[in-house]
Amino acid sequence: MANPNVLSPIVPYSSDTRLLHIGPHKTGTTSIQAALHSARAEMSRQGVHMAGRNRHPMAAVLAGVGRPAPNSKAKEAPSRAKWAALLRDIRSAREPRVVLSSEFFADARPEAIRHVVDELDPSRVQIAVTLRPLAKVIPSQWQQYVQAGLRTDMVRWLEGIFGEHPEKTTPSFWYRHRHDHLIERWAAVAGAENLTAIVVDDRDHDGVLRIFERLLGLSDGLLVADRDLSNRSMTLPEIEVVRAFNQQYAKTQLGRAVHAKAMRFGAALNMKQRTPSPEEERVAAPQWAMDRAGTIAREMVANIRSSGVRVIGDLDLLTTVPTGWEEGDRPPVQVTPEIAGKAVMGVLESLLADAASTDGKVPTSRDALLEAIPARELAEALVDRVTTKVGTALRRRPSK
């Protein structure tokens, strides 16, 4: 149940608002987008239009902010025609309020921010930023980078982002997650009075949905969270299988698009369909990194407090520091046959689906392939190969 002390002072935006939810990543954006999408028909009846036809008009947003697609070979942004189509959808909406949500707005450079706000009409635009504790974002974002192809283990990655030259290690991380700077960039264009920072309380999973209902003038309980397992965090053995795959994949010339199909939308997606046991090791960061994140989070909170933006929720929650592991107590990685089997079947099903979309021969291709490979031999070979690769990769990693 949402905290009434947080909800009670929330005044809805004006009736002609165009609400732009800019993320950033790993702050519950997928859940918010899914809930809005599922309720779009009733939202329309209540005077709110969700921009775009699907849950997340990612290509259109990337075109709008001038950024290339993350899982594509392309170095250029998608066609501006996609953004133009989304603008037409927004401008032609019969409903007085409009909402558009995409975490990729957090990657926008200042000039792109100005274009987006201008094209959406500065007199009507309101910006919403959802925020979670930096120390909790860090393990989630590392997982996301690994699913996208990163081969670096967490410790080396942490040493990079907290090191002397953090811009050389996944440079998008601090651009997205130095949250005070993100707010400053958007407030500089839209105005601090038109920006709302929403603190996501992980103890109340539906609380952020109740906040969006109030802001948009929707009826209480309309937005319902999607409990889809495909969006859960991966466990330590699951993500290390992905990382071991990445290390082998890097030796090929197959490109990012194939990787995304085979891993992110194949093996990783399939592994997320399982229910991990309570004993299965979760992804955690070393304590030194958690402490460093807490220090930076306190700096960010102080800057957000003095920024003049509207804040919903308790900013002090953003300084939360979970307990990490101490030096010498690094969690072991134990890949079970079930995890390995799920990974391989995810790749197999993804490749079959891709082949079927090309020649349309779904049943024939699938049946022929499955009949040609004895299931037991396939599973045994897969388990042996995946566990060997993970074990080798971990043994080669220097101890801290």
KOLDREN-262752 format. One record per residue (C-alpha): x, y, z; residue in three letters; residue number from 1. Coordinates in Angstrom, 1 decimal, decimal comma. Layout:
<atoms>
px:X&py:Y&pz:Z&type:ALA&seq:NUM
...
</atoms>
This chain:
<atoms>
px:0,0&py:0,0&pz:0,0&type:MET&seq:1
px:1,3&py:3,4&pz:-0,9&type:ALA&seq:2
px:2,4&py:5,8&pz:1,8&type:ASN&seq:3
px:-0,4&py:8,3&pz:2,3&type:PRO&seq:4
px:2,0&py:10,8&pz:3,7&type:ASN&seq:5
px:3,7&py:10,9&pz:0,2&type:VAL&seq:6
px:0,5&py:10,9&pz:-1,8&type:LEU&seq:7
px:-1,6&py:13,4&pz:0,1&type:SER&seq:8
px:0,3&py:16,6&pz:-1,0&type:PRO&seq:9
px:0,5&py:15,6&pz:-4,7&type:ILE&seq:10
px:-1,4&py:18,0&pz:-6,9&type:VAL&seq:11
px:-2,1&py:16,9&pz:-10,4&type:PRO&seq:12
px:-0,5&py:18,6&pz:-13,4&type:TYR&seq:13
px:-2,6&py:21,1&pz:-15,3&type:SER&seq:14
px:-5,2&py:19,6&pz:-17,6&type:SER&seq:15
px:-3,1&py:20,3&pz:-20,8&type:ASP&seq:16
px:0,2&py:18,9&pz:-19,6&type:THR&seq:17
px:2,5&py:16,8&pz:-21,7&type:ARG&seq:18
px:4,4&py:14,7&pz:-19,2&type:LEU&seq:19
px:7,8&py:13,5&pz:-20,2&type:LEU&seq:20
px:9,2&py:10,7&pz:-18,0&type:HIS&seq:21
px:12,9&py:10,5&pz:-18,7&type:ILE&seq:22
px:13,9&py:7,6&pz:-16,5&type:GLY&seq:23
px:16,8&py:7,1&pz:-16,0&type:PRO&seq:24
px:17,6&py:3,4&pz:-16,5&type:HIS&seq:25
px:17,1&py:0,9&pz:-13,7&type:LYS&seq:26
px:14,6&py:3,1&pz:-11,8&type:THR&seq:27
px:11,4&py:1,1&pz:-12,5&type:GLY&seq:28
px:10,9&py:2,5&pz:-16,0&type:THR&seq:29
px:9,8&py:-0,8&pz:-17,6&type:THR&seq:30
px:7,2&py:-1,4&pz:-14,9&type:SER&seq:31
px:5,8&py:2,2&pz:-15,3&type:ILE&seq:32
px:5,7&py:1,9&pz:-19,1&type:GLN&seq:33
px:4,0&py:-1,6&pz:-18,9&type:ALA&seq:34
px:1,4&py:-0,3&pz:-16,4&type:ALA&seq:35
px:0,6&py:2,8&pz:-18,6&type:LEU&seq:36
px:0,4&py:0,7&pz:-21,7&type:HIS&seq:37
px:-2,0&py:-1,9&pz:-20,2&type:SER&seq:38
px:-4,3&py:0,9&pz:-19,0&type:ALA&seq:39
px:-4,1&py:3,1&pz:-22,1&type:ARG&seq:40
px:-7,8&py:2,5&pz:-23,0&type:ALA&seq:41
px:-9,2&py:3,5&pz:-19,6&type:GLU&seq:42
px:-6,6&py:6,3&pz:-19,4&type:MET&seq:43
px:-8,0&py:7,7&pz:-22,6&type:SER&seq:44
px:-11,5&py:7,7&pz:-21,1&type:ARG&seq:45
px:-10,1&py:9,7&pz:-18,2&type:GLN&seq:46
px:-8,4&py:12,3&pz:-20,4&type:GLY&seq:47
px:-4,8&py:11,0&pz:-20,7&type:VAL&seq:48
px:-3,2&py:9,8&pz:-23,9&type:HIS&seq:49
px:-0,1&py:7,5&pz:-23,8&type:MET&seq:50
px:2,1&py:8,6&pz:-26,7&type:ALA&seq:51
px:3,1&py:5,9&pz:-29,2&type:GLY&seq:52
px:1,4&py:2,6&pz:-30,1&type:ARG&seq:53
px:3,5&py:0,3&pz:-28,0&type:ASN&seq:54
px:4,8&py:0,1&pz:-24,4&type:ARG&seq:55
px:8,1&py:2,0&pz:-25,2&type:HIS&seq:56
px:8,6&py:3,9&pz:-28,5&type:PRO&seq:57
px:12,3&py:3,5&pz:-28,2&type:MET&seq:58
px:13,3&py:4,0&pz:-31,8&type:ALA&seq:59
px:11,3&py:7,2&pz:-32,0&type:ALA&seq:60
px:12,8&py:8,6&pz:-28,8&type:VAL&seq:61
px:16,4&py:7,7&pz:-29,9&type:LEU&seq:62
px:15,6&py:9,5&pz:-33,2&type:ALA&seq:63
px:14,4&py:12,5&pz:-31,1&type:GLY&seq:64
px:17,5&py:12,7&pz:-29,0&type:VAL&seq:65
px:19,9&py:11,8&pz:-31,8&type:GLY&seq:66
px:21,3&py:8,6&pz:-30,3&type:ARG&seq:67
px:22,0&py:5,3&pz:-32,1&type:PRO&seq:68
px:20,1&py:2,2&pz:-31,0&type:ALA&seq:69
px:22,0&py:0,3&pz:-28,3&type:PRO&seq:70
px:21,8&py:-3,2&pz:-30,0&type:ASN&seq:71
px:22,5&py:-2,1&pz:-33,5&type:SER&seq:72
px:25,5&py:-1,9&pz:-35,8&type:LYS&seq:73
px:24,4&py:1,6&pz:-36,8&type:ALA&seq:74
px:26,4&py:4,5&pz:-35,5&type:LYS&seq:75
px:23,7&py:7,0&pz:-36,5&type:GLU&seq:76
px:20,3&py:7,6&pz:-34,8&type:ALA&seq:77
px:17,2&py:6,1&pz:-36,3&type:PRO&seq:78
px:15,4&py:8,1&pz:-38,9&type:SER&seq:79
px:14,0&py:11,4&pz:-37,7&type:ARG&seq:80
px:10,8&py:10,3&pz:-39,4&type:ALA&seq:81
px:10,1&py:8,1&pz:-36,4&type:LYS&seq:82
px:10,3&py:11,0&pz:-34,0&type:TRP&seq:83
px:8,2&py:13,1&pz:-36,4&type:ALA&seq:84
px:5,5&py:10,4&pz:-36,3&type:ALA&seq:85
px:5,5&py:10,3&pz:-32,5&type:LEU&seq:86
px:5,2&py:14,1&pz:-32,4&type:LEU&seq:87
px:2,1&py:13,9&pz:-34,8&type:ARG&seq:88
px:0,6&py:11,4&pz:-32,4&type:ASP&seq:89
px:1,1&py:13,7&pz:-29,4&type:ILE&seq:90
px:-0,1&py:16,8&pz:-31,2&type:ARG&seq:91
px:-3,2&py:15,1&pz:-32,6&type:SER&seq:92
px:-4,3&py:13,5&pz:-29,3&type:ALA&seq:93
px:-7,9&py:14,2&pz:-28,4&type:ARG&seq:94
px:-7,2&py:13,8&pz:-24,7&type:GLU&seq:95
px:-5,9&py:17,0&pz:-22,9&type:PRO&seq:96
px:-3,1&py:15,3&pz:-21,0&type:ARG&seq:97
px:-0,3&py:13,3&pz:-22,7&type:VAL&seq:98
px:2,4&py:11,0&pz:-21,1&type:VAL&seq:99
px:5,5&py:9,8&pz:-22,8&type:LEU&seq:100
px:8,0&py:7,6&pz:-21,0&type:SER&seq:101
px:11,5&py:6,5&pz:-22,1&type:SER&seq:102
px:14,7&py:6,0&pz:-20,1&type:GLU&seq:103
px:16,6&py:6,9&pz:-23,2&type:PHE&seq:104
px:15,7&py:10,6&pz:-22,7&type:PHE&seq:105
px:18,3&py:10,4&pz:-19,9&type:ALA&seq:106
px:21,0&py:10,0&pz:-22,6&type:ASP&seq:107
px:20,1&py:13,2&pz:-24,3&type:ALA&seq:108
px:22,7&py:15,9&pz:-24,7&type:ARG&seq:109
px:21,8&py:19,5&pz:-23,9&type:PRO&seq:110
px:21,1&py:20,5&pz:-27,5&type:GLU&seq:111
px:18,8&py:17,5&pz:-28,0&type:ALA&seq:112
px:17,0&py:18,3&pz:-24,7&type:ILE&seq:113
px:16,3&py:21,8&pz:-26,0&type:ARG&seq:114
px:14,9&py:20,4&pz:-29,3&type:HIS&seq:115
px:12,7&py:17,9&pz:-27,5&type:VAL&seq:116
px:11,2&py:20,5&pz:-25,1&type:VAL&seq:117
px:10,7&py:23,0&pz:-27,9&type:ASP&seq:118
px:8,9&py:20,5&pz:-30,1&type:GLU&seq:119
px:6,7&py:19,3&pz:-27,3&type:LEU&seq:120
px:5,8&py:23,0&pz:-26,4&type:ASP&seq:121
px:7,6&py:24,4&pz:-23,4&type:PRO&seq:122
px:4,4&py:25,9&pz:-22,1&type:SER&seq:123
px:2,9&py:22,4&pz:-21,6&type:ARG&seq:124
px:5,9&py:20,2&pz:-20,8&type:VAL&seq:125
px:6,5&py:18,7&pz:-17,4&type:GLN&seq:126
px:9,5&py:16,5&pz:-16,7&type:ILE&seq:127
px:9,4&py:13,6&pz:-14,3&type:ALA&seq:128
px:12,6&py:11,8&pz:-13,1&type:VAL&seq:129
px:12,4&py:8,6&pz:-11,1&type:THR&seq:130
px:15,3&py:8,0&pz:-8,7&type:LEU&seq:131
px:16,6&py:5,0&pz:-6,8&type:ARG&seq:132
px:19,6&py:4,7&pz:-4,5&type:PRO&seq:133
px:22,9&py:4,8&pz:-6,5&type:LEU&seq:134
px:24,2&py:1,8&pz:-4,5&type:ALA&seq:135
px:21,2&py:-0,3&pz:-5,7&type:LYS&seq:136
px:21,4&py:1,0&pz:-9,3&type:VAL&seq:137
px:25,0&py:-0,1&pz:-9,6&type:ILE&seq:138
px:24,6&py:-3,9&pz:-9,6&type:PRO&seq:139
px:21,5&py:-3,6&pz:-11,8&type:SER&seq:140
px:23,2&py:-1,4&pz:-14,4&type:GLN&seq:141
px:26,3&py:-3,7&pz:-14,5&type:TRP&seq:142
px:24,0&py:-6,6&pz:-15,3&type:GLN&seq:143
px:22,3&py:-4,6&pz:-18,1&type:GLN&seq:144
px:25,7&py:-3,8&pz:-19,6&type:TYR&seq:145
px:26,7&py:-7,5&pz:-19,5&type:VAL&seq:146
px:23,5&py:-8,5&pz:-21,2&type:GLN&seq:147
px:24,4&py:-6,0&pz:-23,9&type:ALA&seq:148
px:27,8&py:-7,5&pz:-24,4&type:GLY&seq:149
px:30,1&py:-6,3&pz:-21,6&type:LEU&seq:150
px:32,9&py:-8,8&pz:-20,8&type:ARG&seq:151
px:34,4&py:-7,0&pz:-17,7&type:THR&seq:152
px:33,7&py:-8,5&pz:-14,3&type:ASP&seq:153
px:32,0&py:-6,4&pz:-11,7&type:MET&seq:154
px:35,1&py:-5,6&pz:-9,6&type:VAL&seq:155
px:37,1&py:-4,3&pz:-12,6&type:ARG&seq:156
px:34,1&py:-2,4&pz:-13,9&type:TRP&seq:157
px:33,7&py:-0,8&pz:-10,5&type:LEU&seq:158
px:37,3&py:0,1&pz:-10,4&type:GLU&seq:159
px:36,8&py:1,8&pz:-13,7&type:GLY&seq:160
px:33,7&py:3,9&pz:-12,9&type:ILE&seq:161
px:35,2&py:5,0&pz:-9,5&type:PHE&seq:162
px:38,7&py:5,4&pz:-10,9&type:GLY&seq:163
px:40,7&py:8,3&pz:-12,2&type:GLU&seq:164
px:39,2&py:8,2&pz:-15,7&type:HIS&seq:165
px:35,6&py:7,0&pz:-15,2&type:PRO&seq:166
px:34,6&py:8,3&pz:-18,7&type:GLU&seq:167
px:36,6&py:5,4&pz:-20,2&type:LYS&seq:168
px:34,4&py:2,7&pz:-18,6&type:THR&seq:169
px:30,8&py:2,5&pz:-19,9&type:THR&seq:170
px:30,7&py:6,3&pz:-20,2&type:PRO&seq:171
px:26,9&py:6,3&pz:-20,3&type:SER&seq:172
px:26,8&py:5,2&pz:-16,6&type:PHE&seq:173
px:27,6&py:8,5&pz:-15,0&type:TRP&seq:174
px:25,8&py:10,5&pz:-17,6&type:TYR&seq:175
px:22,7&py:8,7&pz:-16,7&type:ARG&seq:176
px:23,3&py:8,1&pz:-13,0&type:HIS&seq:177
px:24,9&py:11,2&pz:-11,7&type:ARG&seq:178
px:21,3&py:12,1&pz:-11,0&type:HIS&seq:179
px:21,9&py:15,7&pz:-9,8&type:ASP&seq:180
px:23,5&py:16,5&pz:-13,1&type:HIS&seq:181
px:20,7&py:14,8&pz:-15,1&type:LEU&seq:182
px:18,2&py:16,9&pz:-13,2&type:ILE&seq:183
px:20,3&py:20,0&pz:-13,8&type:GLU&seq:184
px:20,5&py:19,4&pz:-17,6&type:ARG&seq:185
px:16,7&py:19,1&pz:-18,0&type:TRP&seq:186
px:15,9&py:21,9&pz:-15,5&type:ALA&seq:187
px:18,2&py:24,2&pz:-17,4&type:ALA&seq:188
px:15,9&py:23,9&pz:-20,4&type:VAL&seq:189
px:12,4&py:23,1&pz:-19,0&type:ALA&seq:190
px:12,8&py:25,2&pz:-15,8&type:GLY&seq:191
px:13,2&py:23,8&pz:-12,3&type:ALA&seq:192
px:9,6&py:24,6&pz:-11,5&type:GLU&seq:193
px:8,6&py:22,1&pz:-14,3&type:ASN&seq:194
px:10,6&py:19,2&pz:-13,1&type:LEU&seq:195
px:9,5&py:16,6&pz:-10,6&type:THR&seq:196
px:12,0&py:14,2&pz:-8,9&type:ALA&seq:197
px:10,2&py:11,1&pz:-7,7&type:ILE&seq:198
px:12,0&py:8,9&pz:-5,1&type:VAL&seq:199
px:11,2&py:5,3&pz:-5,7&type:VAL&seq:200
px:10,7&py:3,4&pz:-2,4&type:ASP&seq:201
px:11,7&py:-0,2&pz:-3,0&type:ASP&seq:202
px:9,7&py:-1,2&pz:0,1&type:ARG&seq:203
px:6,5&py:-0,2&pz:-1,8&type:ASP&seq:204
px:6,6&py:-1,7&pz:-5,2&type:HIS&seq:205
px:3,4&py:-0,1&pz:-6,4&type:ASP&seq:206
px:4,0&py:3,3&pz:-4,8&type:GLY&seq:207
px:5,5&py:4,9&pz:-7,8&type:VAL&seq:208
px:2,4&py:3,9&pz:-9,9&type:LEU&seq:209
px:0,1&py:5,6&pz:-7,3&type:ARG&seq:210
px:2,3&py:8,7&pz:-7,7&type:ILE&seq:211
px:1,9&py:8,7&pz:-11,5&type:PHE&seq:212
px:-1,9&py:8,3&pz:-11,1&type:GLU&seq:213
px:-2,1&py:11,4&pz:-8,9&type:ARG&seq:214
px:0,1&py:13,5&pz:-11,2&type:LEU&seq:215
px:-1,9&py:12,5&pz:-14,2&type:LEU&seq:216
px:-5,3&py:12,9&pz:-12,5&type:GLY&seq:217
px:-6,1&py:9,2&pz:-12,9&type:LEU&seq:218
px:-8,3&py:7,1&pz:-10,6&type:SER&seq:219
px:-6,6&py:5,3&pz:-7,8&type:ASP&seq:220
px:-5,6&py:1,7&pz:-8,6&type:GLY&seq:221
px:-5,9&py:2,1&pz:-12,3&type:LEU&seq:222
px:-2,2&py:1,4&pz:-13,0&type:LEU&seq:223
px:-1,3&py:-2,2&pz:-12,2&type:VAL&seq:224
px:2,3&py:-3,6&pz:-12,1&type:ALA&seq:225
px:3,2&py:-6,3&pz:-14,5&type:ASP&seq:226
px:4,8&py:-9,2&pz:-12,5&type:ARG&seq:227
px:6,5&py:-10,6&pz:-15,6&type:ASP&seq:228
px:9,6&py:-12,5&pz:-14,6&type:LEU&seq:229
px:11,4&py:-11,4&pz:-17,8&type:SER&seq:230
px:12,2&py:-8,1&pz:-16,1&type:ASN&seq:231
px:13,6&py:-9,5&pz:-12,8&type:ARG&seq:232
px:17,3&py:-9,2&pz:-12,0&type:SER&seq:233
px:19,6&py:-12,0&pz:-12,9&type:MET&seq:234
px:21,3&py:-14,1&pz:-10,2&type:THR&seq:235
px:25,1&py:-14,3&pz:-10,0&type:LEU&seq:236
px:25,5&py:-17,7&pz:-11,9&type:PRO&seq:237
px:23,0&py:-16,6&pz:-14,6&type:GLU&seq:238
px:24,8&py:-13,3&pz:-15,3&type:ILE&seq:239
px:28,2&py:-15,0&pz:-15,3&type:GLU&seq:240
px:27,0&py:-17,5&pz:-17,9&type:VAL&seq:241
px:26,1&py:-14,4&pz:-20,0&type:VAL&seq:242
px:29,5&py:-12,9&pz:-19,4&type:ARG&seq:243
px:31,3&py:-16,1&pz:-20,3&type:ALA&seq:244
px:29,2&py:-16,2&pz:-23,5&type:PHE&seq:245
px:30,3&py:-12,6&pz:-24,3&type:ASN&seq:246
px:34,0&py:-13,5&pz:-23,9&type:GLN&seq:247
px:33,6&py:-16,3&pz:-26,5&type:GLN&seq:248
px:31,3&py:-14,2&pz:-28,7&type:TYR&seq:249
px:33,9&py:-11,4&pz:-28,9&type:ALA&seq:250
px:36,1&py:-13,8&pz:-31,0&type:LYS&seq:251
px:33,5&py:-13,9&pz:-33,7&type:THR&seq:252
px:32,6&py:-11,3&pz:-36,3&type:GLN&seq:253
px:28,8&py:-11,7&pz:-35,9&type:LEU&seq:254
px:28,0&py:-8,2&pz:-34,6&type:GLY&seq:255
px:25,8&py:-6,7&pz:-31,9&type:ARG&seq:256
px:22,4&py:-7,4&pz:-33,6&type:ALA&seq:257
px:23,1&py:-11,1&pz:-33,6&type:VAL&seq:258
px:24,3&py:-11,0&pz:-30,0&type:HIS&seq:259
px:21,2&py:-9,2&pz:-28,9&type:ALA&seq:260
px:19,0&py:-11,9&pz:-30,5&type:LYS&seq:261
px:21,0&py:-14,8&pz:-29,1&type:ALA&seq:262
px:21,7&py:-13,5&pz:-25,6&type:MET&seq:263
px:19,6&py:-10,6&pz:-24,4&type:ARG&seq:264
px:16,4&py:-11,8&pz:-26,2&type:PHE&seq:265
px:17,4&py:-15,4&pz:-26,1&type:GLY&seq:266
px:19,5&py:-17,0&pz:-23,3&type:ALA&seq:267
px:19,1&py:-14,2&pz:-20,8&type:ALA&seq:268
px:15,4&py:-13,9&pz:-21,4&type:LEU&seq:269
px:14,9&py:-17,6&pz:-21,0&type:ASN&seq:270
px:16,9&py:-17,8&pz:-17,8&type:MET&seq:271
px:14,7&py:-15,1&pz:-16,3&type:LYS&seq:272
px:11,7&py:-17,4&pz:-16,8&type:GLN&seq:273
px:13,0&py:-19,7&pz:-14,1&type:ARG&seq:274
px:12,4&py:-19,1&pz:-10,4&type:THR&seq:275
px:15,8&py:-19,1&pz:-8,6&type:PRO&seq:276
px:16,0&py:-20,9&pz:-5,3&type:SER&seq:277
px:16,5&py:-18,7&pz:-2,2&type:PRO&seq:278
px:20,0&py:-20,1&pz:-1,8&type:GLU&seq:279
px:21,1&py:-19,1&pz:-5,3&type:GLU&seq:280
px:23,7&py:-16,3&pz:-5,0&type:GLU&seq:281
px:22,5&py:-12,8&pz:-6,0&type:ARG&seq:282
px:24,6&py:-10,2&pz:-7,6&type:VAL&seq:283
px:26,3&py:-8,0&pz:-5,0&type:ALA&seq:284
px:29,1&py:-5,4&pz:-5,0&type:ALA&seq:285
px:32,1&py:-5,2&pz:-2,7&type:PRO&seq:286
px:31,6&py:-3,0&pz:0,4&type:GLN&seq:287
px:34,2&py:-0,5&pz:-0,7&type:TRP&seq:288
px:32,1&py:0,3&pz:-3,8&type:ALA&seq:289
px:28,9&py:0,5&pz:-1,8&type:MET&seq:290
px:30,5&py:3,0&pz:0,6&type:ASP&seq:291
px:31,9&py:5,1&pz:-2,3&type:ARG&seq:292
px:28,4&py:5,1&pz:-3,9&type:ALA&seq:293
px:26,9&py:6,3&pz:-0,6&type:GLY&seq:294
px:29,3&py:9,2&pz:-0,5&type:THR&seq:295
px:28,4&py:10,3&pz:-4,0&type:ILE&seq:296
px:24,7&py:9,8&pz:-3,3&type:ALA&seq:297
px:24,9&py:12,2&pz:-0,4&type:ARG&seq:298
px:26,5&py:14,8&pz:-2,7&type:GLU&seq:299
px:23,7&py:14,2&pz:-5,2&type:MET&seq:300
px:20,9&py:14,6&pz:-2,7&type:VAL&seq:301
px:22,4&py:17,9&pz:-1,4&type:ALA&seq:302
px:22,5&py:19,2&pz:-4,9&type:ASN&seq:303
px:18,9&py:18,1&pz:-5,7&type:ILE&seq:304
px:17,6&py:19,7&pz:-2,5&type:ARG&seq:305
px:19,1&py:23,0&pz:-3,5&type:SER&seq:306
px:18,0&py:22,8&pz:-7,2&type:SER&seq:307
px:14,5&py:24,1&pz:-6,7&type:GLY&seq:308
px:12,8&py:21,2&pz:-8,4&type:VAL&seq:309
px:9,6&py:19,5&pz:-7,0&type:ARG&seq:310
px:10,4&py:16,4&pz:-4,9&type:VAL&seq:311
px:8,0&py:13,6&pz:-4,1&type:ILE&seq:312
px:9,2&py:11,1&pz:-1,6&type:GLY&seq:313
px:12,1&py:11,0&pz:0,9&type:ASP&seq:314
px:15,4&py:12,1&pz:-0,7&type:LEU&seq:315
px:17,3&py:10,5&pz:2,2&type:ASP&seq:316
px:16,3&py:7,1&pz:0,8&type:LEU&seq:317
px:18,7&py:7,7&pz:-2,1&type:LEU&seq:318
px:21,6&py:7,5&pz:0,3&type:THR&seq:319
px:20,8&py:3,9&pz:1,3&type:THR&seq:320
px:23,8&py:1,7&pz:1,2&type:VAL&seq:321
px:23,2&py:-2,1&pz:1,2&type:PRO&seq:322
px:25,7&py:-4,4&pz:2,8&type:THR&seq:323
px:28,3&py:-5,6&pz:0,3&type:GLY&seq:324
px:30,9&py:-8,4&pz:0,5&type:TRP&seq:325
px:34,2&py:-7,8&pz:2,2&type:GLU&seq:326
px:37,6&py:-8,5&pz:0,8&type:GLU&seq:327
px:38,3&py:-12,3&pz:0,7&type:GLY&seq:328
px:34,6&py:-13,2&pz:0,9&type:ASP&seq:329
px:33,8&py:-12,9&pz:-2,8&type:ARG&seq:330
px:30,7&py:-15,1&pz:-3,5&type:PRO&seq:331
px:31,4&py:-18,3&pz:-5,4&type:PRO&seq:332
px:29,8&py:-18,9&pz:-8,8&type:VAL&seq:333
px:28,0&py:-22,2&pz:-9,1&type:GLN&seq:334
px:26,3&py:-22,8&pz:-12,5&type:VAL&seq:335
px:23,7&py:-25,6&pz:-12,3&type:THR&seq:336
px:22,7&py:-27,8&pz:-15,2&type:PRO&seq:337
px:19,3&py:-26,2&pz:-15,1&type:GLU&seq:338
px:20,8&py:-22,7&pz:-15,6&type:ILE&seq:339
px:23,0&py:-23,9&pz:-18,4&type:ALA&seq:340
px:20,1&py:-25,7&pz:-20,1&type:GLY&seq:341
px:17,9&py:-22,7&pz:-19,9&type:LYS&seq:342
px:20,6&py:-20,5&pz:-21,5&type:ALA&seq:343
px:21,2&py:-22,9&pz:-24,4&type:VAL&seq:344
px:17,5&py:-23,4&pz:-25,1&type:MET&seq:345
px:17,1&py:-19,6&pz:-25,1&type:GLY&seq:346
px:19,7&py:-19,3&pz:-27,8&type:VAL&seq:347
px:18,2&py:-22,2&pz:-29,8&type:LEU&seq:348
px:14,7&py:-20,8&pz:-29,6&type:GLU&seq:349
px:15,8&py:-17,3&pz:-30,5&type:SER&seq:350
px:17,7&py:-18,6&pz:-33,6&type:LEU&seq:351
px:14,7&py:-20,7&pz:-34,6&type:LEU&seq:352
px:12,4&py:-17,8&pz:-34,3&type:ALA&seq:353
px:14,8&py:-15,7&pz:-36,4&type:ASP&seq:354
px:15,0&py:-18,3&pz:-39,1&type:ALA&seq:355
px:11,2&py:-18,7&pz:-39,1&type:ALA&seq:356
px:10,7&py:-15,0&pz:-39,6&type:SER&seq:357
px:12,9&py:-15,2&pz:-42,7&type:THR&seq:358
px:11,5&py:-18,3&pz:-44,5&type:ASP&seq:359
px:8,3&py:-18,9&pz:-42,6&type:GLY&seq:360
px:9,0&py:-22,6&pz:-42,0&type:LYS&seq:361
px:8,5&py:-22,6&pz:-38,3&type:VAL&seq:362
px:7,3&py:-26,2&pz:-37,6&type:PRO&seq:363
px:9,5&py:-27,9&pz:-40,2&type:THR&seq:364
px:12,7&py:-26,1&pz:-39,1&type:SER&seq:365
px:12,0&py:-26,6&pz:-35,4&type:ARG&seq:366
px:11,0&py:-30,2&pz:-35,6&type:ASP&seq:367
px:13,8&py:-31,1&pz:-38,0&type:ALA&seq:368
px:16,4&py:-29,5&pz:-35,8&type:LEU&seq:369
px:15,2&py:-31,0&pz:-32,6&type:LEU&seq:370
px:14,9&py:-34,5&pz:-34,1&type:GLU&seq:371
px:18,5&py:-34,2&pz:-35,4&type:ALA&seq:372
px:19,9&py:-33,5&pz:-32,0&type:ILE&seq:373
px:19,5&py:-36,1&pz:-29,2&type:PRO&seq:374
px:18,2&py:-34,1&pz:-26,2&type:ALA&seq:375
px:20,4&py:-35,8&pz:-23,6&type:ARG&seq:376
px:23,6&py:-35,4&pz:-25,5&type:GLU&seq:377
px:22,7&py:-31,8&pz:-26,3&type:LEU&seq:378
px:22,1&py:-31,0&pz:-22,6&type:ALA&seq:379
px:25,2&py:-32,8&pz:-21,4&type:GLU&seq:380
px:27,4&py:-31,1&pz:-23,9&type:ALA&seq:381
px:26,0&py:-27,7&pz:-23,2&type:LEU&seq:382
px:26,3&py:-28,0&pz:-19,4&type:VAL&seq:383
px:29,9&py:-29,1&pz:-19,7&type:ASP&seq:384
px:30,8&py:-26,3&pz:-22,1&type:ARG&seq:385
px:29,1&py:-23,5&pz:-20,2&type:VAL&seq:386
px:30,4&py:-24,5&pz:-16,8&type:THR&seq:387
px:33,9&py:-25,0&pz:-18,1&type:THR&seq:388
px:33,9&py:-21,6&pz:-19,7&type:LYS&seq:389
px:32,6&py:-19,9&pz:-16,6&type:VAL&seq:390
px:35,1&py:-21,7&pz:-14,4&type:GLY&seq:391
px:38,0&py:-20,8&pz:-16,6&type:THR&seq:392
px:37,0&py:-17,1&pz:-16,8&type:ALA&seq:393
px:36,7&py:-16,9&pz:-13,0&type:LEU&seq:394
px:40,1&py:-18,7&pz:-12,4&type:ARG&seq:395
px:41,8&py:-16,2&pz:-14,7&type:ARG&seq:396
px:40,4&py:-13,2&pz:-12,9&type:ARG&seq:397
px:43,0&py:-11,9&pz:-10,5&type:PRO&seq:398
px:42,1&py:-11,9&pz:-6,9&type:SER&seq:399
px:41,7&py:-8,6&pz:-5,1&type:LYS&seq:400
</atoms>
